[in-house]
Amino acid sequence: MYAPSFKQAPDRPSPEKQRPGWSRGIRRTHRWLAIAFTAPVIANFIAYAFGEPPPWLVFSPLPPLLLLMLSGLYMFAQPYLERRRGGGTGT
């Protein structure tokens, strides 16, 4: 039978590999912070199932959340700052 031919896409690096080292590091840190934030949140849900958890457990998600917020704001503002400096493509 007839098999359609598919065009091979050109090899292009992923958008993350195109970014400079500083930006890639922020993104990687942001991902790991998300895991570090999720673990204490799950622990809180489990602890509340057995009664009132200790305050240190209740407040343990806050430091990773603060760092997530800062790295997220940086990643959000980065395209706008690059465009302002003239390094962006304008899209």
N, C-alpha and C positions, 0 to 999 in steps of 0.2 A: 504494500500500500504506500501511499504518499505520506512522507514524514516532513512536516514543515521545518524549514531551517530557521534557526534563531541566531540573530546577530550577537556576537560576543561583545559585552560591554567593555570599554577600554579600562585598563587597570588604573584606577585613581585611588590615592590614599583616602582613608576615611576623613571626615571633617576634623575629628579629634587629632589625627596624626598631622594635619596641616597646621595646626595651631602651634604657637611658640611654647617652649617648655614651661614658662610661668603659668600660662593659662591651662595647660594640660594638668599641671600639678594641682591647681585649684579645683578643677573638675574631679580629679581622682580623689582628692581630700574630701570634697563635698559628698561623693558617693559613700566613702567610708564613714563619714560623720552621720549619714542617714542610717547606716546600720547601727552605729553607736547610739543613735537616738531611739531607734526602734526597739532595741533590746530592753532598756529600762521601762519603756512604755508598756511592753508586754508583761514585764515583771510586775508593774503596778496593777495591771488588770488581774493578774493571778493573785497578788497579795490582797487586793480588795475582796476577792472571792472568799478569803479566809478571815476577814475582819479588817480592822483598821491597821494599815501598814505604818511602819515607822517614818518619821518625817524625812530622814535622809533618802529613803527610797522614793517617797513622793516627789521630792525635788531633784532627784538624780537626772531626769531628762533635760533639765534646764540648761546646763553648760553646753551639751552638744547642740541643743536647739539654738542657742545664741550664736555658736560658730556656724551652724547651717544658715542662719539668717544673714550673717555677714558675707559668707562665701556666695550665697544666692544673690544677694544684692550686687556683689561685684560682677557676677556672671551676667546679671540682668543689665547692668549699666555698661558693660564692656563694649558691645556693638555701637552704642551711641557715642562713647568716648573715642573709639577708633574712627568713626565717621567724622567726628569733630576735628580730630587730628589729621584727617585726610588719608588715613590708611585703609578705610573701608571701601567697599565696592558701590555703596549707595543703595543696595537692595535691602 
